Amino acid sequence: MFPISPKHNPPLIESILFLIITIGLISYFIISLGTSPHIPILIAIFLLVLYGLIKGITFKDLEEGMTAGARSGMGAIFLFLLIGVLISSWIISGTIPVLIDTGFSVIGGTWFYAVVFTVTALAGVSLGSSLTTTATIGVAFIGMAGAMDASMAITAGAIVSGAFFGDKMSPLSDTTNLASSIVQVDLFDHIKHMSLTTIPAFIISFILFGILSPDEATSIQNLASYKSSLAETGLIHWTSWIPLIILVIVTFLKIPAFISLAISSLAATILAGITSGLAWSDIWFTWFNGYTATTNFEPVNSLLTKGGINSMLFTISLVILALGFGGLLFVTGIVPSILYAFQEKLQSIRSIIVSTAATAIGVNVFIGEQYLSIMLTGETYKGLYQKARLPNKVLSRTLEDAGTVINPLVPWSVCGVFITDVLGVPVLTYLPFAFFCLLSPIITIIFGGKALQ
């Protein structure tokens, strides 16, 4: 059942105490000391290795657990490298500049956060990927928010909420397909059943973003300077829309994400070679180090100076550490002992659903991996749902309500570190405003065993 075989079976109280101490340590370093998450997670790895050795687990087994944990995220790591390339290529091809310029022309301050949430949600459903949506449409919106002097925290919360609504409800999404397949539920039955909790969460989130939006249209300071400086880059052409159109088309054709991003990045790079005026050597240089804008208007330089493989290395190193930490939690038996204890004590329908949500959230918090929160929780509770005569679609819905959307709210998670890197807004800053992500597990718990048919 478990992706990594435990080599020890600790008492439940011991496992819970160790997790509390570990998460407390990580939280103290990040929140109170303001350190990079890498530091406390590395210290937590040291503690887990020491714990394992004391309990008689060989270092070889501990090392294999760490390696297996890190290996589970290799697919995401390759995507992160490619998304760094995508961002830089979309800048030099003019795709991100033209999105920002168009946004300045059509979106005012009134209902700004609600518009960001809605447009990002539609893009998320179309693309089927929260991370791709955040790295493309989200980057454009966060740039607009800075120019409009809007709240970066609320804007990032709206982007994350919309992107993960799309990730959850799109038939093209990896997580949506994973949640339905792992418990043998038809994909569209799964999406239809999720609407029972997802639509209320969307409506409430839209209202909250509408309330927080400015009452009157906000005039963007130096709007003319922004637009003229974007034009001054020489990057914006009618061809700038092509990479975005290509990405949407290949996504609808259900081409794998890695190949889709590669096709769009290559197309953008070739177009940049034709239209940007940059030398080919400079264009390939941006793939690693990103693009550096050199206009006479510093705010636009800040908007467009980003991207490249190098910009993703912080994220990738943290993901490797976090997943290695998760692997140690399995091999030492700490997580398995807690999951077994949960299973033994569940009787009522409500307690089963609440426990499912808590487990999916817990895996996100302690291990930081979105796919693993769905896979592990689904495999753990599948038999229990059948025994309680609960439809599998209730399980698949709960997996998404409390698994998919929680990952971006954890500072050391795969999605959390990626979003912080791309948008430049820390997880703990946007977390209070990621309304959709916060509401989804609450609504699924309130629903409990209702609407089972």
C-alpha positions in Angstrom: 0.0 0.0 0.0 2.8 2.4 0.9 5.2 3.7 -1.8 8.2 3.1 0.5 8.2 0.1 2.8 8.5 1.1 6.5 11.5 -0.5 8.4 10.1 0.3 11.8 6.7 0.3 13.5 6.7 3.2 16.1 3.9 3.7 18.6 1.2 6.1 17.5 2.0 8.7 20.2 5.7 8.7 19.4 4.9 9.3 15.7 2.5 12.1 16.4 5.0 13.8 18.8 7.8 13.5 16.3 5.6 15.1 13.6 4.6 17.9 15.9 8.2 18.7 16.9 9.3 18.5 13.3 6.6 20.8 11.8 7.1 23.1 14.8 10.8 23.4 14.0 10.2 24.1 10.3 7.5 26.7 11.1 9.8 28.4 13.7 12.7 28.7 11.2 10.5 30.0 8.4 8.1 32.3 10.3 10.1 33.5 13.2 13.6 33.5 11.9 12.7 34.2 8.3 15.2 31.6 6.9 14.9 29.8 3.6 12.8 26.6 3.9 15.8 24.6 2.8 17.5 25.1 6.2 14.8 23.7 8.6 14.0 20.8 6.2 17.6 19.8 6.0 17.8 19.9 9.9 14.6 17.8 10.0 16.3 15.3 7.7 19.2 15.1 10.1 16.8 14.5 13.0 15.0 11.7 11.0 18.2 10.0 10.1 19.3 10.1 13.8 15.9 8.8 14.8 16.1 5.9 12.3 19.6 5.0 13.4 18.6 4.9 17.1 15.7 2.6 16.1 18.0 0.2 14.4 17.4 1.1 10.8 20.5 0.9 8.7 21.8 4.0 7.0 21.5 2.2 3.6 17.7 1.8 4.2 17.4 5.4 5.3 19.3 6.5 2.2 17.1 4.4 -0.1 14.0 6.0 1.6 15.3 9.5 0.9 16.2 8.6 -2.7 12.9 7.0 -3.3 11.1 10.0 -1.9 13.1 12.4 -4.1 12.6 10.1 -7.2 8.8 10.5 -6.9 9.1 14.2 -7.8 11.4 13.8 -10.8 8.6 14.3 -13.3 7.7 17.7 -11.6 11.4 18.7 -11.6 11.8 18.2 -15.3 8.6 20.3 -15.8 10.0 23.1 -13.6 13.1 23.2 -15.7 11.0 23.5 -18.9 8.7 26.1 -17.3 11.7 28.3 -16.7 12.5 28.0 -20.4 8.8 28.7 -21.2 8.7 31.9 -19.2 11.9 33.3 -20.8 10.9 32.2 -24.3 7.4 33.7 -23.9 9.0 37.0 -22.8 11.4 37.3 -25.8 8.6 36.2 -28.2 6.4 39.0 -26.8 3.7 36.7 -25.4 3.9 37.8 -21.8 4.4 41.5 -22.8 1.4 41.4 -25.1 -0.7 39.8 -22.3 0.3 42.5 -19.9 -0.3 45.3 -22.4 -3.7 43.9 -23.4 -4.6 43.6 -19.7 -3.7 47.3 -19.1 -6.0 48.2 -22.0 -9.1 46.2 -20.9 -9.0 45.7 -17.2 -9.5 48.5 -14.7 -9.4 48.4 -10.9 -13.1 47.7 -10.4 -13.7 44.0 -9.7 -10.0 43.5 -10.5 -9.4 40.6 -8.1 -12.6 38.9 -9.1 -11.6 39.3 -12.8 -8.2 37.8 -12.1 -9.8 34.9 -10.3 -12.3 34.2 -13.1 -9.9 34.6 -16.0 -7.3 32.4 -14.3 -9.9 29.8 -13.6 -11.0 29.7 -17.3 -7.4 29.5 -18.3 -6.8 26.7 -15.8 -9.7 24.6 -17.2 -8.4 25.2 -20.7 -4.8 24.3 -20.0 -5.5 21.7 -17.3 -2.4 22.7 -15.3 -2.2 25.0 -12.3 1.5 25.5 -12.6 1.4 26.3 -16.4 -1.5 28.7 -15.7 0.4 30.4 -12.9 3.6 30.7 -14.9 1.9 32.3 -17.9 -1.4 34.1 -17.2 -0.5 34.5 -13.6 2.8 36.2 -14.3 1.0 38.7 -16.5 -1.6 39.4 -13.8 0.9 39.8 -11.0 2.8 42.3 -13.2 -0.4 44.3 -13.8 -1.1 44.3 -10.0 2.3 45.8 -9.4 1.6 48.5 -11.9 -1.9 49.3 -10.5 -0.6 49.4 -6.9 -3.0 46.6 -6.1 -2.4 44.1 -3.3 0.1 41.5 -4.5 -1.1 39.2 -1.7 -4.7 39.3 -2.8 -3.8 39.1 -6.5 -1.6 36.1 -5.9 -4.4 34.5 -3.8 -6.8 35.1 -6.8 -4.3 33.6 -9.2 -3.7 30.5 -7.1 -7.5 30.1 -6.4 -8.3 30.3 -10.1 -5.4 28.1 -11.3 -6.3 25.3 -8.9 -10.0 25.6 -9.7 -9.0 24.9 -13.3 -6.6 22.1 -12.3 -9.4 20.5 -10.3 -12.2 20.7 -12.8 -10.4 20.3 -16.1 -10.7 16.9 -17.8 -7.2 17.6 -19.1 -5.7 17.8 -15.6 -3.3 15.2 -14.3 -4.7 15.4 -10.8 -8.3 15.1 -12.0 -7.4 12.0 -14.0 -5.3 10.5 -11.2 -8.1 10.9 -8.6 -10.7 9.3 -10.8 -8.5 6.5 -12.0 -7.1 5.5 -8.7 -10.5 4.7 -7.3 -12.1 3.5 -10.6 -14.6 6.3 -11.2 -15.5 7.6 -14.6 -13.7 10.9 -15.3 -16.8 12.9 -16.1 -18.8 11.4 -13.3 -16.0 12.5 -11.0 -16.0 16.0 -12.4 -19.8 16.2 -12.1 -19.8 15.0 -8.5 -17.0 17.5 -7.6 -19.3 20.3 -8.7 -21.4 19.8 -5.6 -18.6 21.2 -3.5 -16.5 23.1 -6.1 -19.3 25.4 -7.5 -20.2 26.7 -4.0 -16.5 27.3 -3.3 -16.1 29.1 -6.6 -19.2 31.4 -6.0 -18.1 32.3 -2.4 -14.6 33.0 -3.6 -15.8 35.2 -6.4 -17.9 37.2 -4.0 -15.0 37.6 -1.6 -12.7 38.8 -4.4 -15.4 41.1 -5.6 -15.8 42.7 -2.2 -12.0 43.1 -1.8 -11.7 44.7 -5.2 -11.5 48.6 -5.5 -14.9 50.4 -5.5 -13.8 52.6 -8.4 -11.6 52.0 -11.4 -8.0 52.5 -10.4 -5.9 54.7 -12.8 -2.6 53.0 -13.3 0.1 55.4 -12.4 2.3 56.2 -15.5 0.1 54.1 -17.7 1.5 55.8 -20.8 5.0 55.0 -19.5 4.2 51.3 -19.0 2.7 50.9 -22.4 5.4 52.9 -24.2 8.1 51.0 -22.4 6.5 47.7 -23.3 6.5 48.9 -26.9 10.1 50.1 -26.5 11.3 46.5 -25.9 10.5 45.7 -29.5 9.1 42.3 -28.4 5.4 42.9 -29.1 4.2 41.7 -32.5 1.0 40.1 -33.9 3.0 36.8 -33.8 3.3 37.2 -30.0 -0.1 35.4 -29.6 1.0 32.3 -31.4 2.9 30.5 -28.5 -0.2 30.9 -26.4 -2.5 29.6 -29.1 -0.2 26.6 -29.7 -0.1 25.7 -26.0 -3.9 25.7 -25.9 -4.2 23.6 -29.0 -1.6 20.9 -28.0 -3.2 20.8 -24.6 -6.7 20.1 -26.0 -5.1 17.4 -28.2 -4.0 15.7 -24.9 -0.4 15.8 -25.7 1.7 15.3 -22.5 2.5 18.4 -20.5 6.3 18.1 -21.0 5.9 17.9 -24.8 3.3 20.6 -24.9 5.5 23.0 -23.0 8.5 22.1 -25.2 6.5 22.7 -28.4 5.3 26.1 -27.2 8.8 27.1 -25.9 10.5 26.1 -29.2 7.8 28.0 -31.3 8.3 31.1 -29.1 12.1 30.9 -29.4 11.9 30.6 -33.2 9.5 33.5 -33.4 11.8 35.5 -31.1 14.7 34.8 -33.5 12.6 36.3 -36.3 11.0 39.3 -34.6 12.9 40.3 -31.4 16.1 41.6 -33.0 18.1 39.6 -30.5 21.1 37.6 -31.7 20.7 33.9 -31.6 23.4 33.5 -29.0 21.5 35.9 -26.7 18.2 34.0 -27.3 19.7 30.7 -26.2 21.4 32.5 -23.3 17.9 33.4 -22.0 17.0 29.7 -21.8 19.3 29.4 -18.8 19.6 32.9 -17.3 16.3 34.3 -18.3 15.6 37.7 -20.0 16.9 41.0 -18.7 14.8 44.0 -19.8 16.7 47.3 -20.4 14.1 49.9 -21.0 14.2 53.4 -19.6 11.3 52.6 -17.2 12.4 50.5 -14.2 9.0 49.1 -13.3 8.8 47.4 -16.8 12.3 46.1 -16.4 11.2 44.5 -13.1 8.1 43.0 -14.9 10.1 41.4 -17.7 13.4 40.4 -16.0 12.7 36.8 -15.2 12.6 33.2 -16.5 15.3 30.7 -17.4 16.4 27.4 -16.0 18.6 29.2 -13.4 15.5 30.8 -11.8 14.0 27.3 -11.1 17.1 25.9 -9.3 16.0 27.3 -5.9 12.6 25.6 -6.3 14.1 22.3 -7.5 16.6 22.0 -4.7 13.8 22.6 -2.1 11.5 20.1 -3.8 14.3 17.4 -3.7 14.9 18.1 0.0 11.2 18.1 0.9 10.5 14.8 -1.0 13.6 13.2 0.6 12.2 14.3 4.0 8.9 12.6 3.0 10.7 9.4 2.1 12.3 9.3 5.5 8.9 9.7 7.2 7.8 6.5 5.4 10.9 4.4 5.9 11.0 5.2 9.6 7.3 4.1 9.9 6.1 7.5 11.3 3.5 8.2 8.6 2.3 4.5 8.1 1.7 4.1 11.9 -0.6 7.2 11.9 -2.5 6.0 8.8 -3.0 2.5 10.2 -4.3 4.1 13.4 -6.8 6.2 11.5 -8.2 3.2 9.7 -8.8 1.2 12.8 -10.9 3.9 14.6 -13.3 4.9 11.8 -16.9 3.9 12.0 -19.4 6.6 10.9 -19.7 8.0 7.3 -18.8 11.5 8.5 -15.7 10.3 10.4 -14.5 8.4 7.3 -14.8 11.5 5.1 -13.3 13.8 7.6 -10.4 11.4 8.1 -9.9 11.1 4.3 -9.7 14.9 4.1 -7.4 15.1 7.1 -5.1 12.5 5.6 -4.9 14.2 2.2 -4.1 17.5 3.9 -1.6 15.8 6.2 0.3 14.2 3.3 0.5 17.6 1.6 1.8 19.2 4.8 4.3 16.5 5.9 5.5 15.3 2.5 4.7 18.2 0.2 3.7 16.2 -2.8 0.3 16.7 -4.5 0.2 13.4 -6.5 1.2 11.4 -3.5 -1.5 13.0 -1.3 -4.1 11.6 -3.9 -2.5 8.3 -4.5 -1.6 7.4 -0.9 -4.9 8.6 0.5 -6.9 6.9 -2.2 -5.2 3.5 -1.8 -5.5 3.8 2.0 -9.3 4.5 2.1 -10.6 2.6 -1.0 -11.4 -0.5 0.9 -12.9 1.4 3.8 -15.3 3.2 1.5 -16.4 -0.1 0.0 -16.9 -1.6 3.5 -19.0 1.4 4.5 -20.9 1.2 1.2 -19.9 4.7 0.2 -19.7 5.4 -3.6 -16.2 5.7 -4.9 -17.0 9.1 -6.4 -17.3 10.4 -2.8 -13.7 9.3 -2.2 -12.4 10.8 -5.5 -14.2 14.1 -4.8 -12.7 14.3 -1.3 -9.2 13.5 -2.6 -9.4 16.5 -4.9 -11.2 18.8 -2.4 -8.5 18.2 0.3 -5.6 17.0 -1.7 -5.2 18.9 -5.0 -5.9 22.4 -3.7 -4.0 22.2 -0.4 -0.5 21.8 -1.9 -0.1 25.4 -2.9 -0.8 26.5 0.7 2.3 24.6 2.1 5.5 26.7 2.0 7.8 23.7 1.4 5.5 21.8 -1.0 6.1 21.3 -4.7 3.5 23.8 -5.8 4.1 26.2 -2.9 7.8 26.7 -3.7 7.1 26.9 -7.4 4.4 29.6 -7.0 6.5 31.6 -4.6 9.4 31.6 -7.1 7.3 32.4 -10.2 5.0 35.1 -8.7 7.5 36.5 -6.1 4.9 36.3 -3.4 5.6 34.0 -0.4 3.0 31.3 0.4 2.3 32.7 3.9 1.5 36.1 2.3 -1.0 34.9 -0.2 -2.4 32.0 1.9 -5.2 34.0 3.7 -6.5 35.1 0.3 -6.4 31.8 -1.6 -10.1 31.5 -0.8 -11.0 28.7 -3.1 -8.2 26.5 -1.8 -9.2 27.2 1.8 -12.9 26.7 1.2 -12.8 23.4 -0.7 -11.8 21.1 2.2 -14.2 22.9 4.6 -17.2 22.5 2.3 -16.4 18.8 1.6 -16.2 18.2 5.4 -19.5 20.0 5.9 -21.1 18.0 3.2 -20.0 14.8 4.9 -22.0 11.9 3.6 -24.7 14.0 1.9 -25.3 14.0 -1.8 -23.9 10.5 -2.2 -26.0 9.7 -5.2 
